[in-house]
Amino acid sequence: MITIDVCMETVFTDIPFADRPARIAEAGFKVIEAWFPELHLKDDLAKLRKAYEAAGLKLNNIVANSPDGGIGGTLTNPADRPKYIERMGYSLKCCKELGCSMMITCVGNTQPALSRAVQRNSIIDGLKAASDLAYKAGVTLVLEPLNSLVDHHGYFLDDPYDAADIVRAVHHPSVGLLFDCYHMQIMKGNLIQAIRDNIDVIRHFHSAGVPGRHELDSGELNYPQILEAIAQSGYQGCFGLNTSR
């Protein structure tokens, strides 16, 4: 059964971060996710865990590093790997403190001085190094391709098939793919076929309306059909709501 979750950063933004779980629970949801909760709470993660557990919610995942690598470093640049692994260690400690078992990882922007092959291999090697740490911590890493046309100009990994092939090359039970319907519609379209082709490595979904990252009932995507196709695939994880409005 697919579980709908809500990203805390995108809802009830008029109230303090730690007060949002109660409001999310009132809206009828059971699962949440967060990008960088430590930035909102000045590392007081116990406050957030107390808040969402009191509301009867489960935290599905947090994010390890930012798309451009400003937080946590990049995977595209081999020289940045110590920074990435250091951040990975910190983020895994956050997962333990928060009681969640999934973490999103981005790859960073294209490195002009490096070939695409070097950058792709760097991503694979970095994920292999991080996967053992994640496995020991009981955490699944999900690699996220993003659109490079609207929201993340310069981002290296913007194709779901390329991302899935990287996950397959890493070949580790603690590494999977995050398929964001919003981003992949902008880049490639043909979402249902792409999901079917790569469901073997997909471990999480994100969604928003296209264009504009609005609600799911706005725009060009037929989310009822997309969700039906995901359900038919046998997927039983979370489907995250990440609208910005």
N, C-alpha and C positions, 0 to 999 in steps of 0.2 A: 504494500500500500504506500502511495506517495504521501509524504507529509509536507504541508506548506509551512515554510518558516518566514520570518520577517527580519530584515536587517535593521538593527537598532538605530544606526546613524541616519536612516532615511525617514523615520516616522517620529511624530510628536516632538519635533525639534524645538518647540517653544518651551519645553520643560527640561530640567536637569537629567543627565544621562541615566543615573541610577533610579530615577522615578519612572522611566519609560516601561520597564517590564510590567509593572502593575497595569498600566494603560493598555499595553499589548495584550495582556491576559484578558482584560475586560472586553477587548475587541474579538475575543474568541480563539486566539492563536495559542498553540502549545509549545512552539519551538522558536527560538531566536538565533540570530548570528550577529557578530560584531566585527568591525574592521580592526580598529586599534583602540580597544577599551582603555588601555593604560594611559593614553593621551587625554582622555576625558576625565579620568579619575585620579590622575597623578600617582599611578601605580597602586592605588588602593583597590585591588581586584576583589578582595574579600567583601567589600561593600557591594559590588555588583553581584557576586554570587549569592550573597544573602538576599538581595532584592529579587533576583529572578527565581530563586528557590521558594521564597515566601509567596511569590505569585503563581507557583506551580508550573514554572516553565523549565525547559531544557535548553542549554546553550549548545548549538551544533558546531560552530566553528569561529575562529578568529583569523586574522591575516598576518602573515609573517613579515612581508616587505612590500613597500609601495611600488606601483607600476614603473616609476622612473628610477627606482633604486635609491631615492633620497632617504628612505627609511629602510635599513636592513641590507643595503647593497644590491647588486645585480648578479644574475647568473650568466649574462652574456659576456662578461669580462672576466677572464680567469684571474686577473690580478685582484679582483674584488671578492674572491671566494672566502678569504679569511673573515672579512666583514660579514658576509652572508652567513657563514657557519656560526660566527659569534652571535648574530641576531637569532639564528635558528635555536641555539641553546637557550637564549632568553625567552623566546616565544614558546618553546616547549615547557619551560617552567610556568609560563602564564597558563598554558593549557592545563597543567596539573592543578594549579591553584584554582582555576575556574571550573574544572571538571568537564572539559570538553575534549573530544578525541579526533577533531579534524582541523586542519589549518590550510588556508589558501596561500599559495606562493606565486609571485609574479616573476618575470624573467628580466625586466629592465629594458631600456631602450637599445636600439641598434648602435653598435660601436663603429664609427666610420673608419677607424684605422684597422679593423679586423674583418676578415672575410666572413661570409655567412656560415661557411663550414666550420670555421674556428669557433664562432659564437654558438652554433648549434651543439658542437661537441662539448663546449664549456657548460652549456645548460645540462647536458646529460651527465657529465662528470660531477657537476655540483649537486644535482639531484641524487646521484648515487651516494655521494658523501653524506647528504642530509637524510637519506632514507634509512640508513642504519640507526641514526640518532632518533628518528621518528619511531622506528619499529620498537626500539627499547623503551620508548615513552608511551607506547600504545596509541600513537597518533597517525592518522592518514594525511599525507600531503596531497593537495589537489592543485594541479598546474592550471593556470588560467590564461588562455589566449584572450586578447582584448582587441577592440577595433582601433585602427590607427588612422582612420579617416575623420572622425569627429571628436572623440574624447581623449585619445591618447596618441597624439602625433609622435611618430618616431618609435613607438613600441615595436619590439622585434617580432613577437609571436602573435600573429593576427589571423591565423588559419587553423580551424579545428582539426583538420586532417594532419597538418604538420605537428600540432600539439599532441595528438593521439599517438603519432608515430614516435615522438620523443618519449612519451610515457612507456610505450612498448619496448623501446630501446633500453630504458632504465630497468625495466622488467623486475620490479620489486613490489611485493604485496602492500607496502605502505605508500605507494605513489599511484595516483589516479588523475583523472581529468575533470576539471570544472567546465561545464558547457554553459556559457551565458548566451541565452537566446537573443537578447538585445544586441550584444556585440557581434555575434556571428551572423545575424540577419544583415547588419550593416556591411559586413565584409563579404559574405558569401551567399546568403539566402539558402533556399533548398534545405531548410532546417530539419524537417522530419527525416529526410534521407541521410543527412549528416549524423543525426542522432542514432539512427538504426545502424549505420556503418561503424560507429565508434562506441556503441553502448557497452562493449566489452571492457572498456577502460574508464567510462564515465562514472564518477562517484558523487557528483553534486551538480545541481542546476541553479542558474540565476535567470531572472526575467525582468523585463520592463517593456513598455510600449515603444514602438518605432514608428515615426521619428519622435525625438524629444524626451525619451526616457520617462514617459508618462505612465498612467495606470494601464493595466493589461487589456482593458476593454477599449482602449484608445489606440488608433493607428492601424498598421497594415498586417499585423500578425493575428492569426487565428489560434489563440491560446487553447481553447477547448480541444481543437484537433491535435495540437502539439502535445497536450497533456494525455490525451487518449493514446497517442502513439507511444509516449513514454511508458504509460501503464501497460500497454500491450507487450512492451519489450521485457517486462518482468522487473524493471527497476523499482526498488522499494526504499529509496533514500529520500532526501529532502529536496524540495523545489523552492528556491529562495525568491522572495519579492524584494526587488532592489530599485523601485521607482524613486525618482528624485522629486516628484511633485504629486 
